[in-house]
Amino acid sequence: MRILKTTGNAIKGFMILFSFIVNLVLIIVVVVLALTIFDIKNNIAAPLLNGLHSSFVGLDEATIDWTIPVRDTIPVVLNIPLQTDTVVTLTDPVPLAVTANITLPGVGVLNNATVNLTLPEGLPLPVRLDLNVPVNEDLDIELDVRAVIPISQTQLHDPINNLRLNFEPLVRALGNLPNDFGGAWQMVLDSVNGSAPDLLAETDYSRDPWAGFSQTAGVGYSLGNEPVPISSQPLQTGIVAEGGIPALDEPLRPEIYVRGGPQIVNQQAGDNMEALSIPAYFYDGSYAQVRQSQYASRGTSSVTAPDASTAGETLLPPETAAGG
């Protein structure tokens, strides 16, 4: 019995000592964090989140500017119909022997008389050409094709913008939080007085998070204002980015949540596209798989896309597309 009592007292003493040590360590950790919290916020958290956020903003603002050299030989085999009126010039004298009926005054008529003529060199002759010109040649192609593509005007804008929306509330909140104990005390006083700061308000950083690029894009490009053919212009589906945490995302995009939120808005957009007979694979991300299926299924039955923007384009039936 005494052994059990002694063992229980030893365990009790160990537990008290262990609890004391754990509490002491936790207190030290809390004190260290309290003393360094603003250093962590200013030197670690803010630079890390701001760096990620600004990179997504810069990626969306980027423009691809690249020149593609095309060097190739293309075989050309065709017949060119040529129908035209033109004037040719003789390069040498052309002798002619023709039969004619000649009437000589006082003599009579000479029937089937042979007349020898020579068309002189340099004589212009009007002629009409109506023939097929066969062409069977290898043409050397040497082109420099320049492409200037703003990322924000492509489908890449949507996923990049969604990443930005995930970090936007966090970087704004960090930017509006105090940077030292004096600012923290003032924030507490303002909150007690009923004038708590808006942590999602715009900051100097959030207004212009990307400084610019190390090289230019589009300089000297003269085709930027050329109109895109109607048949090649993309349609706006009305789908919006899902964003991040709804409670933090709603203050940034209230117009989306007034309409029910991203999911409701996107469902309505999908219904509108379906009403316009636009197959889902044109906007749900499965277009690459559809193309791959087309190449693998050549020679099978196919249909023509129903929308005017792809008139004449041969596509597989919508049910073959993933998600379509």
Secondary structure, 3 states (H helix, E strand, C coil): CHHHHHHHHHHHHHHHHHHHHHHHHHHHHHHHHHHHHHHHHHHHHHHHHHHHHHHHHHHHHCEEEEEEEEEEEEEEEEEEEEEEEEEEECCCCEEEEEEEEEEECCCEEEEEEEEEEEECCCCEEEEEEEEEEEEEEEEEEEEEEEEEEEHHHCCCHHHHHHHHHHHHHHHHHHHHCCCCHHHHHHHHHHHHCCCCCCCCCCCHHHHCCCCCCCCCCCCCCCCCCCCCCHHHCCCCCCCCCCCCCHHHHCCCCHHHHHCCCHHHHHHHHHHHHHHCCCCHHHCCCCHHHHHHHHHHCCCCCCEECCCHHHCCCEECCHHHCCCC
